[in-house]
Amino acid sequence: MTSRISVENVKHVAHLARLAITEEEAKKFSVQLDAIITFAEQLNELDTTNVKPTSHVLEMKNVMREDIAKPGLPVEDVLKNAPDHKENQIRVPAILE
């Protein structure tokens, strides 16, 4: 059986991704990628007529509290803990030149 992913395909993608791979690695990845495609094709054969689409295997729910806007701390209280401030704003060292 011929692999659907050729060694040349693997080398081309590796080159695009700036990855250095050996000839042996290219052959190995070609076989592995072909096996992955074969498995994915088997999944296409399953009858999923009555299966609801999901984004997760487990049921997910939000366990966070409701987001309610509340007044923040007074500016004076915040600035008294800041090591450096000017005109009601906290000053920090510049990180961009």
Summary of the structure (lengths in Angstrom):
residues: 97
radius of gyration: 27.9
end to end distance: 58.2
largest distance: 74.6
contacts: 135
relative contact order: 0.08
helix: 38%
strand: 4%
